[in-house]
Amino acid sequence: MTATKSERHSAILELVNRGSAHTQQDIAVALARRGVRATQATISRDIQELGLVRSGSGYRSSAALVRELVLSVELVQPLAVIRTPPGTANLVARRIDEAALPGIAGTVAGDDTIIAVLRNAGAARALKQLLADAG
């Protein structure tokens, strides 16, 4: 069966949410079981388009992973200082930037710390909500 991109994406996200997508091969096999044929190149593109990240426990949505990676958020008006585990600040900063919150002027990420420049006090609330509700 030829599935639409939307159907394929939904199936892949379901696999990721169940924690049964450790490799691209796992995804291909699971899709095939559902009667969906997809090439390695298609699956790779789908993973990128869905914003999936490979962690030690397999593929995860970057939004869900962000919730686990944010260790703290400290507001220093008009800035927010966000701490993450080493090596993960860029992933979290990308999520903030992609959310395009109107009150966030931008982010700067290091290894384990992000500076978010806030346009107003309401932006802090929106930023905290984004990081807490990612998923």
ChimeraX attribute file (.defattr): number of C-alpha atoms within 10 A of each C-alpha:
attribute: neighborCount
match mode: 1-to-1
recipient: residues
	/A:1	9
	/A:2	10
	/A:3	14
	/A:4	10
	/A:5	11
	/A:6	10
	/A:7	12
	/A:8	19
	/A:9	17
	/A:10	13
	/A:11	18
	/A:12	24
	/A:13	20
	/A:14	13
	/A:15	19
	/A:16	18
	/A:17	15
	/A:18	10
	/A:19	13
	/A:20	17
	/A:21	23
	/A:22	17
	/A:23	12
	/A:24	17
	/A:25	12
	/A:26	14
	/A:27	24
	/A:28	20
	/A:29	15
	/A:30	18
	/A:31	19
	/A:32	13
	/A:33	10
	/A:34	11
	/A:35	12
	/A:36	17
	/A:37	18
	/A:38	19
	/A:39	9
	/A:40	13
	/A:41	10
	/A:42	14
	/A:43	20
	/A:44	13
	/A:45	12
	/A:46	18
	/A:47	21
	/A:48	11
	/A:49	10
	/A:50	15
	/A:51	14
	/A:52	20
	/A:53	17
	/A:54	16
	/A:55	12
	/A:56	8
	/A:57	11
	/A:58	16
	/A:59	25
	/A:60	25
	/A:61	19
	/A:62	21
	/A:63	21
	/A:64	17
	/A:65	20
	/A:66	25
	/A:67	16
	/A:68	13
	/A:69	19
	/A:70	19
	/A:71	13
	/A:72	13
	/A:73	18
	/A:74	13
	/A:75	17
	/A:76	13
	/A:77	13
	/A:78	14
	/A:79	21
	/A:80	21
	/A:81	18
	/A:82	22
	/A:83	22
	/A:84	22
	/A:85	13
	/A:86	11
	/A:87	11
	/A:88	20
	/A:89	23
	/A:90	18
	/A:91	17
	/A:92	26
	/A:93	22
	/A:94	15
	/A:95	17
	/A:96	20
	/A:97	15
	/A:98	9
	/A:99	12
	/A:100	11
	/A:101	15
	/A:102	13
	/A:103	17
	/A:104	23
	/A:105	15
	/A:106	16
	/A:107	19
	/A:108	15
	/A:109	19
	/A:110	15
	/A:111	13
	/A:112	18
	/A:113	24
	/A:114	22
	/A:115	21
	/A:116	25
	/A:117	21
	/A:118	23
	/A:119	16
	/A:120	15
	/A:121	13
	/A:122	12
	/A:123	21
	/A:124	24
	/A:125	11
	/A:126	15
	/A:127	20
	/A:128	16
	/A:129	11
	/A:130	18
	/A:131	22
	/A:132	15
	/A:133	12
	/A:134	15
	/A:135	13
